[in-house]
Amino acid sequence: MTKHQPDPQPAAADRPIPYAIGPQAAALLDAIEMHPLFPRLRTSTLKYPECWATFTGYPIISEWDLDEDGPRLFVEALRVMAMKAAVFAATGDERAAELEVSAPVDEMVHALTAQFTILSRIQADLTVSFIHSTDNERFTYEEDGYTDQVYRAAGWGELPRRYWIGQAETRRRLGILLEHYESIGIGHGGRSHFFTFR
């Protein structure tokens, strides 16, 4: 394995069984939502996409609309943070806690973790560790994998497939998006363009 290749994602065997960790994630989510700073966390997170968003996260949602989808994605991102914190509390392993997540949900997780001050205060008050590290992310989310199993075990029901999109469908949609972007002069998935603003 070269130094540029990430280590493989921890095997499911290295993580707590979903039915053990799901209830802990649900309890943690309840505690976050009851925290007095929660309304500020929600408001700040939903304002963030107005300042920053990628070309390859939210836009893979069919007929994406920030006003309609933003609040629902916030719920999904908060659940992800609770699941990851619960896995970390059980294992102490940051890599194991970095769960596979679909691209649109992951983008809202980034918006959520950008609220550093609020999250830090909530984290300290609840004595939990919120986990998010790009170097440990693996963009290999598949339906019915470990993440989905923990989600269901938490009692949150079925994952909304509008937002939880597997990697094969993500690649297909990204291919379509990139063609559209390139047709108007935006290259490399939004990392370059030819506009002169004249």
Backbone bond lengths (Angstrom), bond angles and torsions (degrees), N, CA, C in turn:
res aa  C-N    CA-C-N  psi(-1)  N-CA   C-N-CA  omega(-1)  CA-C   N-CA-C  phi
1 M - - - 1.459 - - 1.526 108.76 -
2 T 1.331 118.80 128.68 1.451 121.18 -178.83 1.516 110.10 -78.93
3 K 1.311 115.43 164.74 1.460 119.39 -178.65 1.523 111.90 -67.98
4 H 1.339 117.96 -16.64 1.460 120.44 -179.37 1.525 112.55 -89.12
5 Q 1.302 116.85 -12.10 1.459 120.25 179.12 1.513 110.12 -87.63
6 P 1.355 117.40 131.18 1.459 118.19 176.60 1.519 110.41 -69.46
7 D 1.320 115.64 151.86 1.452 119.69 173.57 1.517 108.76 -63.45
8 P 1.329 117.65 150.31 1.455 118.63 178.75 1.519 111.11 -63.84
9 Q 1.330 115.10 152.21 1.468 120.58 177.87 1.520 109.20 -60.09
10 P 1.330 117.80 141.67 1.462 119.06 177.83 1.519 111.07 -55.57
11 A 1.307 116.10 141.82 1.459 120.39 178.84 1.516 110.05 -68.60
12 A 1.328 115.42 155.43 1.457 120.24 178.93 1.522 110.93 -55.70
13 A 1.341 116.53 -30.85 1.464 120.34 -179.84 1.524 111.75 -64.81
14 D 1.346 117.50 -21.94 1.454 121.58 -179.81 1.526 112.45 -86.16
15 R 1.317 116.03 -1.86 1.452 120.83 -177.91 1.524 110.17 -114.46
16 P 1.341 117.20 158.49 1.471 119.33 176.93 1.523 110.29 -62.22
17 I 1.316 117.00 150.11 1.461 118.43 178.81 1.519 108.98 -65.08
18 P 1.328 117.61 141.99 1.464 121.03 -174.73 1.523 114.20 -52.74
19 Y 1.329 117.36 -40.07 1.466 118.97 -177.05 1.519 112.51 -70.65
20 A 1.321 117.10 -16.11 1.456 120.22 174.90 1.526 111.24 -85.46
21 I 1.329 116.11 -36.92 1.468 120.18 -173.07 1.531 112.34 -90.23
22 G 1.331 117.73 -28.11 1.461 120.40 -177.20 1.521 113.90 -55.44
23 P 1.346 119.18 -51.51 1.472 119.82 179.32 1.521 113.11 -60.31
24 Q 1.333 117.31 -33.16 1.458 119.95 177.40 1.528 110.60 -66.52
25 A 1.332 116.23 -40.14 1.467 120.22 177.39 1.524 110.54 -63.68
26 A 1.333 116.60 -41.14 1.469 120.76 179.95 1.530 110.74 -63.62
27 A 1.335 116.62 -42.36 1.461 120.32 179.21 1.523 111.15 -65.19
28 L 1.320 116.64 -38.35 1.455 120.87 178.46 1.524 110.69 -66.33
29 L 1.328 116.22 -41.99 1.468 119.20 178.13 1.529 110.33 -60.34
30 D 1.312 117.35 -43.16 1.466 120.69 177.78 1.529 110.96 -58.27
31 A 1.333 116.14 -42.69 1.467 119.98 -179.46 1.524 111.23 -65.00
32 I 1.342 116.82 -39.45 1.466 120.59 178.55 1.525 109.71 -63.15
33 E 1.322 116.04 -46.10 1.469 120.09 -177.20 1.528 112.61 -67.21
34 M 1.331 117.49 -23.89 1.463 120.72 178.46 1.531 112.88 -87.88
35 H 1.328 116.34 -10.33 1.465 119.77 -178.80 1.526 109.72 -66.39
36 P 1.329 118.45 140.84 1.475 120.25 -178.12 1.524 114.73 -61.32
37 L 1.323 117.75 -21.65 1.469 120.30 178.60 1.526 113.25 -87.33
38 F 1.329 117.36 -2.70 1.459 119.68 -176.60 1.533 113.27 -58.21
39 P 1.340 120.41 -45.93 1.472 118.84 179.39 1.531 112.30 -57.87
40 R 1.322 116.92 -38.50 1.464 119.89 177.89 1.525 110.63 -67.09
41 L 1.325 116.61 -39.76 1.468 120.85 177.88 1.528 110.21 -59.25
42 R 1.305 116.90 -45.89 1.462 121.20 -178.69 1.524 110.98 -64.68
43 T 1.327 116.46 -47.98 1.468 120.44 -178.39 1.523 111.49 -61.75
44 S 1.326 116.27 -45.02 1.466 120.55 -178.33 1.523 111.65 -65.84
45 T 1.324 116.31 -40.99 1.467 120.06 -179.39 1.520 110.82 -64.10
46 L 1.316 117.45 -41.92 1.462 120.28 -177.75 1.528 112.44 -72.62
47 K 1.323 117.36 -20.01 1.470 120.13 175.32 1.518 111.62 -79.48
48 Y 1.321 116.36 -23.85 1.462 120.92 -171.88 1.526 114.06 -59.53
49 P 1.353 119.97 -43.02 1.469 118.51 -179.00 1.527 114.27 -61.04
50 E 1.325 117.43 -17.88 1.464 119.03 175.89 1.527 110.52 -69.88
51 C 1.331 116.19 -22.81 1.467 121.13 179.72 1.518 112.03 -96.51
52 W 1.331 116.27 -33.46 1.469 120.19 -172.62 1.517 109.92 -153.80
53 A 1.306 116.20 133.03 1.469 121.97 172.24 1.523 106.68 -158.88
54 T 1.324 116.83 152.35 1.455 119.97 -179.87 1.529 110.62 -89.52
55 F 1.310 115.39 172.02 1.462 121.45 176.49 1.523 111.48 -88.98
56 T 1.330 116.53 -8.01 1.457 119.26 -169.25 1.527 114.30 -125.34
57 G 1.324 117.98 7.14 1.462 121.31 178.98 1.515 111.27 -104.95
58 Y 1.320 116.06 -86.25 1.469 119.93 178.37 1.527 113.35 -53.66
59 P 1.338 118.78 -41.35 1.470 118.92 -173.48 1.522 115.74 -63.52
60 I 1.346 119.12 -11.09 1.464 116.52 176.62 1.531 111.77 -79.39
61 I 1.336 116.73 -5.17 1.468 120.19 173.86 1.519 108.00 -75.79
62 S 1.307 116.57 131.64 1.464 121.08 179.75 1.529 109.90 -62.95
63 E 1.329 116.11 127.53 1.468 122.67 179.08 1.525 111.06 51.62
64 W 1.319 114.65 49.09 1.460 123.21 -179.37 1.525 111.61 -56.92
65 D 1.330 116.63 137.83 1.456 122.77 177.37 1.528 107.38 -144.78
66 L 1.317 117.56 115.42 1.458 121.56 -175.61 1.523 112.17 -58.54
67 D 1.323 117.07 -42.42 1.464 119.55 -177.68 1.529 111.74 -63.85
68 E 1.324 116.04 -39.65 1.467 120.39 -178.55 1.528 112.07 -80.91
69 D 1.323 115.81 -44.84 1.457 120.30 -171.56 1.522 114.06 -88.75
70 G 1.327 117.26 -25.62 1.453 120.37 -176.09 1.524 113.99 -54.66
71 P 1.341 118.75 -53.28 1.472 118.91 -179.48 1.526 113.18 -60.60
72 R 1.322 117.68 -34.99 1.465 120.36 179.48 1.529 110.73 -71.83
73 L 1.315 116.39 -38.07 1.460 119.61 177.49 1.529 111.07 -68.21
74 F 1.324 116.68 -32.51 1.467 119.35 176.20 1.522 110.47 -59.57
75 V 1.330 116.90 -42.67 1.465 121.21 177.84 1.522 110.16 -59.04
76 E 1.338 116.42 -45.43 1.464 120.08 -179.09 1.533 111.25 -64.84
77 A 1.322 116.38 -41.50 1.467 119.95 -179.84 1.523 110.97 -65.04
78 L 1.320 116.68 -39.39 1.463 120.11 179.14 1.529 110.62 -65.14
79 R 1.311 116.49 -38.63 1.464 119.83 176.42 1.521 110.96 -63.94
80 V 1.321 116.46 -39.82 1.468 120.05 177.08 1.523 110.64 -60.47
81 M 1.329 116.53 -45.54 1.465 119.76 -179.60 1.524 110.88 -61.98
82 A 1.332 117.23 -38.45 1.467 120.57 178.51 1.524 110.56 -67.61
83 M 1.331 117.42 -41.51 1.468 120.06 179.02 1.522 110.89 -63.72
84 K 1.326 116.78 -44.88 1.457 119.76 -178.40 1.528 111.13 -64.99
85 A 1.334 115.85 -41.11 1.467 119.17 178.93 1.524 111.01 -64.15
86 A 1.335 116.35 -37.53 1.466 120.08 179.63 1.525 110.97 -67.03
87 V 1.332 117.59 -41.30 1.467 120.48 177.53 1.525 110.04 -64.30
88 F 1.332 116.37 -41.57 1.467 119.14 179.98 1.525 110.98 -65.19
89 A 1.346 116.76 -40.91 1.468 119.90 179.10 1.520 111.01 -60.80
90 A 1.330 116.33 -33.92 1.471 120.28 -177.93 1.522 113.05 -81.63
91 T 1.346 117.01 -26.85 1.460 119.74 -172.34 1.521 114.53 -116.15
92 G 1.335 117.33 -27.77 1.454 120.44 -172.03 1.511 113.06 69.03
93 D 1.340 116.34 13.27 1.463 122.73 -175.13 1.531 109.45 -111.01
94 E 1.325 115.54 108.64 1.460 120.59 -177.78 1.526 111.97 -62.15
95 R 1.321 117.07 -38.81 1.466 120.08 -179.26 1.524 111.04 -66.88
96 A 1.327 116.71 -41.27 1.458 119.92 178.76 1.522 111.11 -64.72
97 A 1.334 116.22 -31.89 1.463 120.83 -177.80 1.523 113.04 -79.20
98 E 1.330 117.65 -14.42 1.468 119.97 179.63 1.524 108.23 -82.89
99 L 1.312 115.59 85.11 1.460 122.28 -173.89 1.526 111.86 -71.54
100 E 1.328 114.85 155.92 1.461 120.27 174.30 1.525 108.14 -71.55
101 V 1.335 115.64 132.19 1.464 121.40 -175.67 1.522 108.18 -138.73
102 S 1.314 117.69 145.76 1.462 120.67 178.59 1.523 110.50 -69.58
103 A 1.327 116.64 156.82 1.465 121.69 -172.98 1.529 113.84 -58.94
104 P 1.337 120.19 -46.78 1.474 118.12 -178.74 1.523 112.67 -64.87
105 V 1.331 116.74 -39.14 1.464 120.01 178.66 1.522 109.41 -66.78
106 D 1.319 116.78 -41.01 1.456 120.61 179.15 1.519 111.07 -61.30
107 E 1.316 117.11 -36.42 1.466 118.80 178.91 1.524 110.93 -65.15
108 M 1.331 117.29 -38.44 1.460 119.28 176.59 1.526 110.86 -70.36
109 V 1.335 117.46 -30.88 1.463 119.96 173.73 1.531 109.62 -60.79
110 H 1.335 117.17 -40.14 1.463 120.65 177.24 1.524 110.45 -62.72
111 A 1.326 117.33 -40.88 1.465 120.61 177.73 1.523 110.23 -63.96
112 L 1.309 116.11 -38.29 1.466 121.34 179.34 1.530 111.03 -67.27
113 T 1.327 116.88 -46.00 1.464 119.46 -177.84 1.524 112.10 -72.70
114 A 1.322 117.28 -15.16 1.470 119.84 174.42 1.530 111.44 -68.30
115 Q 1.316 116.79 -15.89 1.477 120.90 178.39 1.527 108.07 -85.72
116 F 1.306 115.21 60.90 1.461 122.20 -169.08 1.524 112.99 -59.29
117 T 1.312 116.74 -46.04 1.462 119.72 -175.69 1.520 111.30 -63.96
118 I 1.322 116.56 -47.07 1.464 120.27 -178.71 1.521 110.25 -65.35
119 L 1.342 116.59 -47.26 1.466 119.59 179.92 1.523 111.89 -60.68
120 S 1.327 116.78 -37.78 1.458 120.19 179.54 1.524 110.81 -63.02
121 R 1.313 116.42 -40.57 1.469 119.86 179.77 1.524 110.91 -67.98
122 I 1.326 116.20 -43.81 1.474 119.44 178.57 1.525 110.15 -63.16
123 Q 1.322 116.03 -43.33 1.461 121.67 179.97 1.526 110.62 -59.14
124 A 1.324 116.43 -44.81 1.465 120.00 -179.72 1.524 111.10 -66.10
125 D 1.324 116.30 -43.23 1.465 119.90 -178.43 1.521 112.38 -64.86
126 L 1.341 116.54 -37.06 1.465 120.60 -177.56 1.527 112.69 -91.35
127 T 1.321 116.32 -3.95 1.471 123.05 -176.04 1.530 111.91 49.73
128 V 1.331 114.87 51.65 1.465 121.96 174.47 1.521 108.18 -124.80
129 S 1.320 116.02 166.84 1.466 121.32 174.61 1.516 108.61 -117.10
130 F 1.324 115.94 117.92 1.457 120.09 173.79 1.525 108.07 -82.34
131 I 1.309 115.65 133.80 1.465 121.10 -173.75 1.525 109.96 -112.35
132 H 1.341 114.74 126.23 1.464 119.60 169.79 1.518 107.79 -162.14
133 S 1.324 116.29 114.45 1.460 120.84 179.93 1.522 108.80 -142.84
134 T 1.313 114.97 117.33 1.463 120.49 -176.37 1.528 111.88 -59.33
135 D 1.326 116.96 -34.98 1.465 118.41 -177.86 1.522 112.57 -68.17
136 N 1.327 117.27 -15.44 1.465 120.41 177.51 1.524 112.77 -103.06
137 E 1.314 117.22 -2.40 1.464 119.27 -179.39 1.525 110.29 -71.57
138 R 1.331 116.08 142.64 1.459 122.53 175.08 1.521 106.11 -128.08
139 F 1.314 115.78 118.64 1.461 119.49 -174.10 1.525 109.75 -86.53
140 T 1.319 113.89 65.06 1.462 120.59 -173.99 1.526 111.34 -128.98
141 Y 1.315 116.85 28.57 1.467 119.37 -177.19 1.526 111.23 -60.55
142 E 1.309 115.51 130.64 1.457 122.23 174.57 1.526 108.69 -130.61
143 E 1.311 115.12 146.72 1.454 119.97 177.57 1.529 110.36 -62.63
144 D 1.326 114.69 144.13 1.467 123.64 175.93 1.526 114.32 69.91
145 G 1.317 117.01 14.68 1.458 120.49 175.02 1.530 111.38 -83.52
146 Y 1.312 116.28 -161.88 1.463 121.47 -174.96 1.530 111.53 -58.90
147 T 1.326 117.38 -44.94 1.468 120.22 -179.05 1.518 110.84 -57.41
148 D 1.322 116.64 -47.50 1.469 120.63 -179.26 1.527 111.25 -62.78
149 Q 1.316 116.25 -38.06 1.461 120.14 -179.15 1.528 111.63 -65.65
150 V 1.341 116.54 -41.42 1.461 119.70 177.79 1.531 110.06 -66.76
151 Y 1.317 116.20 -41.53 1.470 122.76 179.58 1.531 110.07 -55.68
152 R 1.325 116.03 -49.10 1.467 120.13 -179.73 1.525 111.11 -67.18
153 A 1.326 116.26 -39.28 1.460 120.29 -179.67 1.525 111.50 -65.35
154 A 1.326 116.46 -23.66 1.467 120.58 177.07 1.526 111.69 -74.38
155 G 1.333 116.27 -11.99 1.456 119.95 179.22 1.514 114.28 89.09
156 W 1.337 116.11 18.40 1.465 120.12 -178.22 1.522 113.00 -91.36
157 G 1.315 117.15 3.52 1.458 120.74 177.59 1.514 112.69 80.24
158 E 1.329 115.01 -155.91 1.461 120.53 -179.92 1.523 110.98 -80.48
159 L 1.302 115.63 144.77 1.456 120.41 179.52 1.527 109.52 -71.69
160 P 1.329 118.54 136.66 1.464 120.37 177.73 1.528 110.32 -70.34
161 R 1.324 116.32 110.70 1.463 120.89 -173.72 1.522 113.29 -68.97
162 R 1.300 117.37 -10.89 1.468 119.21 173.12 1.528 109.47 -59.80
163 Y 1.328 116.44 -33.87 1.459 121.56 -175.97 1.529 113.40 -107.75
164 W 1.306 115.96 -29.52 1.469 120.28 -178.34 1.521 108.03 -95.22
165 I 1.325 115.53 93.55 1.461 123.55 -171.47 1.531 108.74 -114.55
166 G 1.329 117.06 127.32 1.459 122.24 -178.18 1.516 112.60 -66.87
167 Q 1.331 115.88 165.27 1.464 119.53 -172.24 1.523 113.75 -66.88
168 A 1.320 118.85 -33.57 1.469 119.51 179.75 1.530 110.35 -66.58
169 E 1.324 116.63 -45.56 1.469 120.12 178.73 1.524 110.72 -68.12
170 T 1.325 116.71 -33.38 1.470 120.07 175.86 1.524 110.27 -61.47
171 R 1.330 117.08 -45.89 1.473 120.33 178.74 1.522 111.20 -61.41
172 R 1.342 116.13 -41.54 1.467 119.28 -179.91 1.529 111.08 -62.21
173 R 1.325 115.86 -45.70 1.466 119.42 -178.99 1.530 111.57 -67.76
174 L 1.327 116.27 -37.67 1.463 119.03 177.91 1.523 111.05 -62.67
175 G 1.328 116.61 -37.46 1.460 119.45 177.16 1.516 111.53 -59.00
176 I 1.324 116.80 -42.46 1.465 121.32 178.40 1.524 110.43 -65.98
177 L 1.330 116.65 -45.63 1.465 120.40 179.76 1.520 111.64 -59.82
178 L 1.330 116.31 -45.00 1.465 119.55 -177.27 1.519 111.70 -63.17
179 E 1.321 116.85 -35.65 1.463 119.73 175.88 1.525 110.77 -62.67
180 H 1.324 116.17 -43.93 1.471 119.90 178.64 1.530 111.00 -64.25
181 Y 1.328 116.33 -43.99 1.459 119.30 179.84 1.526 111.21 -60.79
182 E 1.327 115.42 -46.34 1.463 119.18 -177.84 1.525 111.51 -64.49
183 S 1.323 117.49 -29.62 1.468 120.65 -179.60 1.523 112.03 -67.42
184 I 1.331 117.35 -19.56 1.466 119.75 177.76 1.529 111.67 -113.56
185 G 1.335 116.46 16.26 1.461 120.56 172.88 1.506 116.02 90.96
186 I 1.312 117.53 13.46 1.474 120.92 177.28 1.523 108.03 -101.76
187 G 1.325 116.80 121.71 1.458 120.58 -175.99 1.512 113.54 -112.73
188 H 1.325 115.18 166.70 1.469 123.18 173.61 1.528 112.58 53.41
189 G 1.324 116.00 42.90 1.452 119.92 176.51 1.517 113.63 62.12
190 G 1.332 115.74 32.64 1.460 119.88 178.87 1.507 114.79 95.53
191 R 1.339 117.10 5.13 1.460 119.55 -178.35 1.531 113.57 -92.76
192 S 1.333 116.61 -1.43 1.467 119.99 174.11 1.524 108.92 -157.19
193 H 1.339 115.24 157.19 1.468 119.93 172.70 1.522 108.71 -155.13
194 F 1.342 115.22 173.48 1.467 120.78 -176.24 1.520 111.62 -114.77
195 F 1.329 117.84 19.47 1.463 121.29 -177.67 1.532 109.26 -77.19
196 T 1.324 116.69 138.36 1.469 121.58 177.81 1.524 111.71 -107.13
197 F 1.343 117.22 -7.52 1.459 122.79 178.96 1.532 112.27 58.60
198 R 1.340 113.90 39.30 1.474 119.52 175.61 1.507 110.66 -104.65
